[in-house]
Amino acid sequence: MAGDPETEHPDEAEGGPVKTFLEHLEDFRWVLIKSVVALFLAMLVCLFAANYVIQIIKWPLTRAPSDTPALTRLSLSASARIMSAIFNSRRNSKNR
């Protein structure tokens, strides 16, 4: 029959048209290209917005009262020094 959808497209399976291996590779290549471009654009946005993100993260630290304990009022550079010291101590203990 001319109006029967099953006979009009015999090469279609349940999920759509049947593709060859090379057609699947072509689709995969475009997905990878789009993903890399999206990742690159997101990295550029983060690069330009980094100062604003740091300001947002530091805002509670600047608003904390000065009589709070030292550990709750650490600056970002102090926390980076602490993480570096922990990493170096673990690395030194593994080398022994």
C-alpha positions, -999 to +999 in steps of 0.1 A: +000+000+000+012+035-007+001+050+026+015+023+048+044+038+068+061+004+072+064-001+034+074+036+026+107+035+045+119-001+047+154+009+058+142+025+090+143+007+123+125+017+155+151+044+164+152+061+130+170+056+098+196+028+096+231+043+092+263+029+080+294+028+103+309+058+085+277+078+090+279+070+127+315+081+127+306+114+110+279+121+136+304+113+164+329+136+148+304+165+148+294+158+184+331+159+194+337+191+176+307+208+192+317+195+226+353+209+222+340+243+210+315+244+239+343+236+264+366+262+249+338+289+251+331+279+287+368+282+296+369+317+280+339+328+300+354+314+332+387+332+324+371+365+320+347+360+349+373+347+373+377+379+392+340+382+398+338+346+410+367+352+434+349+383+447+318+363+453+337+336+471+356+362+493+325+382+501+316+362+533+352+365+545+352+403+542+318+405+560+329+383+589+335+402+622+371+406+632+365+388+666+358+354+649+383+326+653+412+326+629+402+295+610+368+309+600+384+341+587+411+327+565+419+344+532+420+325+500+458+327+499+460+313+534+438+283+525+459+278+493+491+277+515+474+252+539+464+229+509+500+232+495+515+222+529+492+192+531+500+181+496+538+185+502+536+166+535+518+137+518+542+137+489+572+137+513+558+109+533+554+088+501+590+094+491+604+080+523 
